[in-house]
Amino acid sequence: MSQPGTTDYAIEVEGLTKHFGDLVAVDHIDLNARTGTVLGVLGPNGAGKTTMVRMLATLSQPTAGTGRVGGYDIIRHAPEVRSLIGLTGQFAGIDELLTGEENLRFIGRLLGMPTPDAKARARELLSQFNLSDAADKAAKAYSGGMRRRLDLAASLVGRPRILFLDEPTTGLDPRARGELWELVRGLVADGTTVLLTTQYLEEADQLAHEIAVIDHGKVIATGTPTQLKAKIGGQTLRIQPEDHGQLDALRALIAERFPDLDPLVSAGAVTIGVNDDGVMPTLAAELRDRGIALTDFHLGLSSLDEVFLTLTGHRTEDETDDDTEEAGR
């Protein structure tokens, strides 16, 4: 591994391992995050994502292996690592009795900022995160989306070069999730490096420049979203009937004509994996003959959901969270 300031990678991990008794939570993980990009760490609950983040943030000692953050060793140079990073966990770490501005000013003072500087930084972040109108309200009165924005703002008070976001949109509604995505994009555009853990496939697809897929504590695949989709081969055909009442009939037709395919009904459409160029025109003619009108009929790369299912044999939401053992330590 390199010395501080001599690498294109903001985060470098080699053989990182964590045991809790007989449980291997993180198993010899290798990964790198390029400076000024988002590395998405994708995996189900219990995959070891939170345990890995805690080690990289110097909150937990590895059993084996090591990592560098900003070129500093996470074991030998923990204070230097902490000076470079911000961390937003799965649950908001703000004080609900303090106002939004008081929360951020408090963090600034803990970081050693003079009072005027802490106040100015708090107001700057409140404006950036569209929270100025709620600056004087107690955090307990904030909505879930507002709390997550305040929590993210708190992790940025010290202007970290590297930001760890551990499932930051858990529990948020789609609108609040989208707002947080835009904030992350803005941070990266300004040069921040982000390590994002998530079990939401769409989130990884939307934000990550590169993705590491983790399952049972191991990295099982890495690459850009496009590379991962191409890795399993084939394409996906999405068919959306004009009348959603015909979804079951459409699925039955596909099962009858192409028994080797496995049609999936979701969000008002049927999707199937396609490896045979003859499927699409044959199916289009059959649908026309049966009078099934369509609003969508297109071929695209396999989704990350299909990639994950192919790589692991299960979907991201199929497991329970084993990271809770580490979260309480």
Residue pairs with C-beta under 8 A, 6 or more apart in sequence:
1 7
1 12
1 14
1 66
1 68
1 73
2 9
2 12
2 68
2 71
3 71
4 70
4 71
4 72
4 80
5 71
6 71
7 71
8 34
8 35
9 32
9 33
9 34
9 35
10 33
10 34
10 35
10 36
10 69
10 70
10 161
10 162
10 193
11 31
11 32
11 33
11 39
11 56
11 67
11 68
11 69
11 162
11 193
11 195
12 32
12 67
12 68
13 29
13 30
13 31
13 32
13 52
13 56
13 65
13 66
13 67
14 30
14 65
14 66
14 67
15 28
15 29
15 30
15 64
15 65
15 66
16 26
16 28
16 29
16 30
16 52
16 55
16 56
16 62
16 64
16 65
16 66
16 67
17 24
17 26
17 27
17 28
17 29
17 62
17 63
17 64
17 65
18 24
18 25
18 26
18 48
18 51
18 52
18 55
18 60
18 62
18 63
18 326
19 25
19 63
20 325
20 326
23 322
23 325
24 217
25 48
25 51
25 217
25 322
25 323
25 325
25 326
26 48
26 51
26 52
26 55
26 62
26 217
27 48
27 216
27 217
27 218
28 64
28 65
28 218
29 48
29 52
29 65
29 214
29 217
29 218
29 219
30 219
31 39
31 41
31 212
31 219
31 222
32 39
33 39
33 193
33 195
33 210
34 193
34 209
34 210
35 191
35 193
36 188
36 191
36 192
36 193
37 188
37 193
37 194
37 209
37 210
38 184
38 188
38 193
38 194
38 195
38 196
38 207
38 208
38 209
38 210
39 193
39 194
39 195
39 196
39 208
39 209
39 210
39 211
39 212
40 196
40 197
40 198
40 203
40 204
40 207
40 208
40 210
40 211
40 212
41 49
41 52
41 195
41 196
41 197
41 198
41 211
41 212
41 214
42 197
42 198
42 199
42 201
42 204
42 208
42 211
42 212
42 213
42 214
42 304
42 308
42 316
43 49
43 197
43 199
43 213
43 214
43 215
43 316
44 199
44 215
44 312
44 314
44 315
44 316
44 317
44 318
44 319
45 199
45 317
45 319
45 320
45 321
45 322
45 323
46 319
46 320
46 321
46 322
46 323
47 214
47 215
47 216
47 217
47 319
47 323
48 214
48 216
48 217
48 322
48 323
49 166
49 167
49 197
49 214
49 323
50 89
50 90
50 166
50 167
50 197
50 323
50 326
50 327
51 60
51 217
51 323
51 326
52 197
52 214
53 87
53 164
53 166
53 195
53 197
54 60
54 326
55 61
55 62
55 67
55 74
56 67
56 69
56 74
56 164
56 195
57 81
57 82
57 85
57 87
57 164
58 74
58 78
58 81
58 82
60 326
60 329
61 75
62 74
62 75
66 73
66 74
66 75
67 73
67 74
68 74
69 81
69 84
69 85
69 162
70 80
70 81
70 84
70 85
70 161
70 162
72 80
72 81
72 84
73 81
74 81
83 158
84 160
84 161
84 162
85 160
85 161
85 162
85 163
85 164
86 155
86 156
86 158
86 160
86 162
86 163
86 164
87 155
87 163
87 164
87 166
88 151
88 152
88 154
88 155
88 163
88 164
88 165
88 166
88 168
89 166
89 167
90 166
90 167
90 168
90 170
90 327
92 147
92 148
92 150
92 151
93 151
93 154
94 103
94 139
94 147
94 150
94 151
94 154
95 102
95 103
95 106
95 139
96 138
96 139
96 140
97 138
97 139
97 140
98 106
98 138
98 139
99 135
99 136
99 137
99 138
99 139
100 126
100 131
100 134
100 135
100 136
100 137
100 139
100 142
100 150
101 119
101 122
101 123
101 126
101 135
101 136
103 139
103 150
103 154
104 118
104 121
104 122
104 125
104 126
104 150
104 153
104 154
104 157
105 115
105 118
105 119
105 122
107 118
107 154
107 157
107 158
108 117
108 118
108 119
108 121
108 122
108 157
108 158
109 115
109 118
111 118
111 157
111 158
113 121
113 157
118 157
121 157
122 135
122 157
123 132
123 135
125 131
125 153
125 156
125 157
126 132
126 134
126 135
126 153
128 153
129 149
129 150
129 152
129 153
129 183
130 149
131 146
131 149
131 150
131 153
134 141
134 142
134 146
139 147
139 150
142 150
143 176
144 171
144 172
144 173
144 176
145 172
145 173
145 175
145 176
145 179
145 180
148 168
148 169
148 172
148 176
148 180
149 179
149 180
149 183
151 168
152 165
152 168
152 180
152 183
155 163
156 163
156 187
160 192
161 191
161 192
161 193
162 192
162 193
162 194
162 195
163 187
163 192
163 193
163 194
163 195
164 194
164 195
165 184
165 194
165 195
165 196
165 197
166 197
167 197
167 198
167 199
168 180
168 196
169 176
169 177
169 180
169 181
169 198
169 200
169 203
172 180
177 203
181 203
181 206
181 207
184 194
184 196
184 207
185 207
187 194
188 194
194 207
196 203
196 204
196 207
196 208
198 204
199 316
199 317
200 316
201 303
201 304
201 305
201 308
201 316
202 304
204 211
204 225
204 304
205 225
205 303
205 304
208 225
209 224
210 222
210 223
210 224
211 221
211 222
211 223
211 224
211 225
211 228
211 304
212 219
212 221
212 222
213 219
213 220
213 221
213 222
213 228
213 307
213 308
213 311
213 312
214 220
215 311
215 312
220 311
220 312
221 228
221 231
221 307
221 311
223 231
225 304
226 301
228 304
228 307
229 301
229 302
229 303
229 304
229 306
229 307
230 301
231 307
232 302
232 306
232 307
232 310
232 311
233 275
233 302
234 273
234 274
234 275
234 302
235 273
235 274
235 275
235 299
235 300
235 301
235 302
236 271
236 272
236 273
236 274
236 299
236 300
236 301
236 302
236 303
236 306
237 271
237 272
237 273
237 274
237 279
237 280
237 283
237 297
237 298
237 299
238 269
238 270
238 271
238 296
238 297
238 298
238 299
238 300
239 250
239 269
239 270
239 271
239 272
239 283
239 287
239 294
239 296
239 297
240 268
240 269
240 270
240 294
240 295
240 296
240 297
241 247
241 250
241 292
241 293
241 294
241 295
242 293
242 294
242 295
243 293
244 268
246 292
247 265
247 268
247 269
247 270
248 265
249 292
250 263
250 270
250 287
250 292
251 263
251 265
251 270
253 286
253 287
253 290
253 292
254 261
254 263
254 270
254 272
254 283
255 261
255 263
257 282
257 283
257 286
258 272
258 279
258 283
261 272
261 273
261 274
261 279
262 272
262 273
263 270
263 271
263 272
264 270
264 271
264 272
269 296
272 279
273 302
273 306
274 280
274 299
280 299
284 297
287 294
302 310
305 315
305 316
308 315
308 316
309 315
